[in-house]
Amino acid sequence: MALLRLNQEGRLCLTSALGTQEISPRPALKDVLLLLDTSGSMAGEKITQAKHGALDFARSANLSGCGIGLAVFGDEASVIAQPTVKTGSFEKSVREVEVGMVGGSTNLAAGLELASSFSHLNAVVVVTDGMPNSHSDALRAAEGLKRRGIDILCIGTDDADTAFLAKLATRSDLALHVEPQDLRQFIGQASRLLLGAGG
């Protein structure tokens, strides 16, 4: 007799009488990392919109069996939540996000390099409102992810440069520049764009 249950990562698995587990196959869209800019300029409504958007995105993507992780970048980058399909756990992590928690600048390269440390990642959603400390370093880190087949979707607002985001993203149609009040909406809908990317 086999039991269907969730494993420690929140994924469906079968446990047989012998204790072996068979993880159910993942869908085409697997683990996604939300990479949020928490530099000083994100203070106020922008970080609020971004956090609500992150929750909407997780709820949408989790319905497809997709694990969502969360990382932030400022002067440096830090993982806030490992990819999970447990929405409650993810929501708790999102509530802990604050502007300036890893410094006040926009070291996007550090965030993308952190993303490269994930072994099973297949998409990164970058949310930023400004120009990175180094365009060349960020583009170099992005190329490393793309070579591994990892899709990059960019959602920028305010001072984020549209042309730069188009270079950073896997394809130009995965680079969006939106108004600050629309961040929640576009982050929340990112899973649809990624599913259309063939990742």
N, C-alpha and C positions, 0 to 999 in steps of 0.2 A: 504494500500500500504506500502511495506517495502523497505527501501533503504539499499543497500550493500555499506559499506564504511569501512575505517580504524578507529579504536578507538585510544585513546591516547597512547596505547602501540604499535601501528602500526599493530594490528591484525585485520583480517576481522571480521565484525560483521553486524548484521541486526538490523535496527532501525525501529520499527513499528510506525504506526500513533499515538499510545498511548505513544510513547517515550521509550518503553522498548527495551533492547538490548539482543540479543542472540549471544554470541561469538561463532564463528565457532569452531568445535572441533579441538584440536591440534593433530599433527601427533605423531607417536611413539617417535620421538626425539623432546623434548620440549626445555626448556631453558638450555643453556650451558654457563658456565663461563670459559673464558680464564684467566688463572692465570699466569702472566708473572713475572719472576725474573728480577728485576731492580737493583740488587746489582752492586757494582763497576766493577766486572769482566765482566759484560755484555756490557761494553762500546764498541763503534766502530761498526764494521760490524755486530756483533751478535744482538745488539738491533735493528739495521736497518732491518736485516733479520726477526727478530721476529715481528716487526711492520708490515712489508709487508705481512708476513704470516698470521697475525691476520686479515688483511683486506681481503686476499684471502679466509680465512676460513669463515669469516662473509658472504661474497658474496655467497659462496657455500651453507652454512647452511641456509641462509635466503631464498634461492630458495625452500627449503623444509618446509618453514614456521617456522623455528626454531629461537627463540630469542637468541641473543648472548650478553653476558655481559663481562665486562673487569675489572680485578682487578690486582694490582701489589703487590709485596712483596720485602722487604729489611730488615731493622731492625724491621719494622712493616708492616702491610698490609692496603691497601686502595682500595675502589671501585672507578673505573674511569668511568664506564658506566653500568647502570642497563640493564638487558636483553632487547633487542629490535630487531625488524625485519627491522628497518629503517637504511639501510646501510649508508646513508649520516650522520646521527647523530653519528653512531658508528665510522665512519672514522674521524670525528672531534675529538672525544675522544682519538683515537689512536695517533693522531698527538701530543697530549699533553704529551704523555709518555716520560719520560727522565730517564736515569740511575741516581740512587742516590736520586730519588724524595721522597722515604720513608726510606732512610738510605742505608748504603753500605754493610750490612751483608746479610745472606741468611736465614731469619727466615721463612722457608717454613711452619712451623706449624701455624704461624699467618695467612698466606694466606689460608690454609685449614680450619682453624677455622672461618675465615671470610666467606668462601664458605658455611659453615654450617648455616649461618644466613639467607640464601636465602630459602624461603618457597617452591618454585616450581621448584627448580633446579633438573635436572636429569643427568647432566654430568659436569665434571671439566676437562679441559685440562691444565696440568701443563707444563710450559716451563722453564727450568733452565739449568745453565751451571756449577753448583758446588754442593758441599756437604752442606746439611742444618745445621744450628746451632745445632740442636738436632734431631738425627735420631728417637729416641723413641717418642718425642713429635709429630713429623710429622706423624709417623706411627699410633699413637693413634688418631690423628685428622682424618687421612684417614679412619681408621676403623669406626669412627662415621658416615662418609659420606656413606661408603659402606653399613652399617646397614640400612640406609634409602633408599637403592636401587639406589644410585647415582654412576654412572660409573666414574672412574678416568683413564684418559689417560695421560701418561707421555712422554714428548719429552725432552731428555737431550742431552747436547753437552759438549765438553771439559772435565772438571773434574767431571761431574755428574757420579755417580756410577751406573753402569748397574744393578747390583744385587739389590741395594736399590730401584731403580726405579721399578723393577719387583715386589717387595714387596708392593710398594706404589700403583701401578696400580691395577685395578679390576682383570685383568688377565695378565699373563706375556707377551702375544702378544700385549697388549696395552702399553707396555713400550719400547720406541725406543731410541737408542743412535745414533745420527747423527753427521756429520761434520758441523761445524759452517756455512759454505756456503750453506748447504742444509736445514737450519732451515725453511726458507720461504716455500720451497716445502712441507716439512712434516707437518708443521702447517696447511698449506692450504688444505692438503688432510685429515686432522683429522676427518672431518665430515663423510667421508666414513667409517673410522674405527669404529666410534661411532655408526653409523647406523647398522653396522655388529655386534655390541656388544649386540644388543637386548634391548638397553636402551630406 
